[in-house]
């Protein structure tokens, strides 16, 4: 299982959350299990939101750089 996780594109924090979740799975009663599942979901949702924010920010930058590079090439050719 660790080999699969190490070869995935998951970040360090995602791997830690999943490892902690796997260690607690099956060790407690049903109410505690539900709490651990909700906690893992909350952590992963927060990481997803941060990743989407980064994607949005960097995609704007890449679009701007692409436009400026194209404009620069056009100016060089003129």
C-alpha positions as CSV (number, residue, x, y, z in Angstrom):
1,X,0.0,0.0,0.0
2,X,2.8,2.4,0.8
3,X,4.3,1.8,-2.6
4,X,1.1,2.8,-4.3
5,X,0.9,6.0,-2.2
6,X,4.5,6.9,-2.8
7,X,4.0,6.5,-6.6
8,X,0.9,8.7,-6.6
9,X,0.7,12.4,-7.2
10,X,-0.5,13.1,-3.7
11,X,1.2,15.7,-1.7
12,X,2.9,15.2,1.6
13,X,-0.1,16.5,3.6
14,X,-2.6,14.3,1.7
15,X,-0.4,11.2,2.3
16,X,-0.2,12.0,6.0
17,X,-4.0,12.5,6.3
18,X,-4.6,9.2,4.5
19,X,-2.1,7.3,6.6
20,X,-3.6,8.6,9.8
21,X,-7.0,7.7,8.6
22,X,-5.9,4.2,7.7
23,X,-4.3,3.8,11.2
24,X,-7.5,4.7,13.0
25,X,-9.9,2.8,10.7
26,X,-11.5,-0.1,12.6
27,X,-10.1,0.7,16.0
28,X,-13.1,2.6,17.4
29,X,-16.8,2.3,17.7
30,X,-19.2,3.5,14.9
31,X,-19.6,7.1,16.3
32,X,-15.9,7.6,16.6
33,X,-15.4,6.1,13.1
34,X,-17.9,8.6,11.7
35,X,-16.0,11.5,13.4
36,X,-12.7,10.3,12.0
37,X,-14.2,10.0,8.5
38,X,-15.7,13.5,8.7
39,X,-12.4,14.9,10.0
40,X,-10.4,13.3,7.1
41,X,-13.0,14.7,4.7
42,X,-12.7,18.2,6.2
43,X,-8.9,18.1,5.9
44,X,-8.9,16.9,2.4
45,X,-11.6,19.5,1.4
46,X,-9.4,22.3,2.8
47,X,-6.4,21.0,0.8
48,X,-8.6,20.8,-2.3
49,X,-9.8,24.4,-1.9
50,X,-6.2,25.6,-1.4
51,X,-5.1,23.7,-4.6
52,X,-8.0,25.2,-6.6
53,X,-7.0,28.7,-5.4
54,X,-3.4,28.1,-6.5
55,X,-4.6,26.8,-9.8
56,X,-6.7,29.9,-10.4
57,X,-3.9,32.2,-9.5
58,X,-1.3,30.5,-11.6
59,X,-3.5,30.0,-14.6
60,X,-4.0,33.8,-14.7
61,X,-0.3,34.3,-14.6
62,X,0.4,31.8,-17.3
63,X,-2.2,33.4,-19.6
64,X,-0.7,36.8,-19.1
65,X,2.8,35.5,-19.7
66,X,1.6,33.8,-22.9
67,X,0.0,36.9,-24.2
68,X,3.0,39.1,-23.4
69,X,5.4,36.6,-25.0
70,X,3.2,36.5,-28.1
71,X,3.1,40.3,-28.2
72,X,6.9,40.5,-27.8
73,X,7.4,38.1,-30.7
74,X,5.1,40.2,-32.9
75,X,7.0,43.3,-32.0
76,X,10.3,41.6,-32.8
77,X,9.0,40.5,-36.2
78,X,7.8,44.0,-37.1
